[in-house]
Amino acid sequence: MGNSILITIKKLLGIDPDNKDFDTDLISHINSVFMILYQIGVGPSSPYVIQSDAETWDDFLGDEVGFTTAVISYVYAKVRLLFDTSTLTSSLVQSLANQANELEARLNYMVDPKIKPLNKEG
């Protein structure tokens, strides 16, 4: 995929990629979400942080391309909840929280070595 993590999240949030006003806040929130993903076993084997728009989803996910869409959706939902709740209705906040919880559970399931997913051979 190769796309910038920060730029992807900015686009999903409706922020112009050239607008740098919120970069510090967004980077902090993205790194917080990466800490959660690290704790459930998604991503690199050591904690991962971004510092700018230079880091990409490939940098974070490596060979785990099957996770890409779910990870992007999860990071977006969590960052939106951390960054933008003042403009959201309570039902949208609850919907994003539910989406994030479901994605977190599914990602955790996918990386749990004690569980053999039905779609894998062996």
VMD Tcl script that draws the C-alpha trace (Angstrom):
set ca {
  {0.00 0.00 0.00}
  {2.70 2.49 0.97}
  {0.41 5.43 1.78}
  {1.34 7.86 4.51}
  {-0.34 6.98 7.81}
  {-0.83 10.62 8.80}
  {-2.14 11.68 5.38}
  {-4.60 8.76 5.28}
  {-6.03 9.64 8.70}
  {-6.20 13.35 7.79}
  {-8.15 12.51 4.62}
  {-10.56 10.25 6.51}
  {-11.11 13.05 9.04}
  {-11.81 15.51 6.22}
  {-8.63 17.52 6.85}
  {-6.70 18.81 3.85}
  {-3.41 16.87 3.70}
  {-1.52 20.17 3.28}
  {-3.03 21.61 6.48}
  {-0.42 21.10 9.24}
  {-2.44 22.79 12.01}
  {-3.49 19.52 13.65}
  {-0.46 17.34 12.91}
  {0.89 17.33 16.49}
  {-2.50 16.30 17.92}
  {-3.11 13.68 15.24}
  {0.38 12.19 15.56}
  {-0.10 11.90 19.32}
  {-3.48 10.18 18.90}
  {-2.22 7.85 16.16}
  {0.71 6.83 18.36}
  {-1.68 6.13 21.25}
  {-3.70 3.85 18.99}
  {-0.52 2.13 17.80}
  {0.28 1.40 21.46}
  {-3.08 -0.37 21.78}
  {-2.44 -2.34 18.58}
  {1.03 -3.30 19.84}
  {-0.50 -4.59 23.08}
  {-2.91 -6.86 21.19}
  {-0.18 -8.11 18.86}
  {-0.88 -6.17 15.66}
  {2.02 -4.49 13.91}
  {5.77 -4.63 14.46}
  {7.32 -6.68 17.25}
  {8.35 -3.50 19.07}
  {6.31 -0.36 19.77}
  {5.84 1.80 16.68}
  {5.47 5.56 16.50}
  {5.15 8.08 13.72}
  {6.77 11.50 13.75}
  {5.55 13.00 10.48}
  {3.77 12.14 7.25}
  {6.81 10.10 6.13}
  {5.79 6.83 7.84}
  {3.59 4.50 5.81}
  {1.15 1.69 6.43}
  {3.72 -0.69 4.90}
  {6.22 0.47 7.53}
  {3.73 -0.38 10.26}
  {2.17 -3.57 8.87}
  {5.05 -5.11 6.93}
  {3.88 -8.43 5.49}
  {0.52 -8.34 7.27}
  {-1.35 -6.89 4.28}
  {-4.49 -8.82 5.23}
  {-4.88 -6.46 8.17}
  {-4.55 -3.21 6.23}
  {-8.20 -2.23 5.80}
  {-9.22 -3.23 9.31}
  {-6.21 -1.49 10.87}
  {-6.86 1.74 8.95}
  {-10.53 1.68 9.95}
  {-9.60 0.99 13.57}
  {-6.98 3.76 13.73}
  {-9.41 6.20 12.09}
  {-12.27 5.38 14.50}
  {-10.07 5.64 17.58}
  {-8.37 8.84 16.42}
  {-11.71 10.42 15.53}
  {-13.00 9.62 19.01}
  {-9.88 11.11 20.59}
  {-9.65 14.13 18.29}
  {-13.13 15.18 17.23}
  {-15.86 14.27 19.71}
  {-17.08 17.85 20.18}
  {-18.55 17.89 16.66}
  {-20.13 14.43 16.87}
  {-23.62 13.46 17.95}
  {-23.89 10.99 20.81}
  {-25.19 8.31 18.42}
  {-22.18 8.80 16.11}
  {-19.81 8.63 19.09}
  {-21.45 5.36 20.15}
  {-21.33 4.02 16.59}
  {-17.61 4.81 16.25}
  {-16.91 3.28 19.67}
  {-18.80 0.12 18.71}
  {-16.93 -0.08 15.39}
  {-13.58 0.36 17.14}
  {-14.44 -2.30 19.75}
  {-15.49 -4.80 17.10}
  {-12.41 -4.18 14.96}
  {-10.16 -4.47 18.02}
  {-11.73 -7.81 18.94}
  {-11.43 -9.11 15.37}
  {-7.82 -7.97 15.02}
  {-7.01 -9.56 18.37}
  {-8.65 -12.77 17.19}
  {-6.61 -12.75 13.96}
  {-3.27 -12.52 15.79}
  {-4.05 -14.81 18.73}
  {-1.72 -17.82 18.31}
  {-4.05 -20.01 20.40}
  {-6.85 -19.65 17.86}
  {-6.71 -21.36 14.49}
  {-8.82 -19.30 12.06}
  {-11.14 -21.40 9.92}
  {-9.79 -19.98 6.68}
  {-6.17 -21.11 7.24}
  {-4.84 -24.44 6.09}
  {-2.71 -26.66 8.26}
}
mol new
graphics top color blue
foreach p $ca { graphics top sphere $p radius 0.5 }
foreach p [lrange $ca 0 end-1] q [lrange $ca 1 end] { graphics top cylinder $p $q radius 0.2 }
display resetview
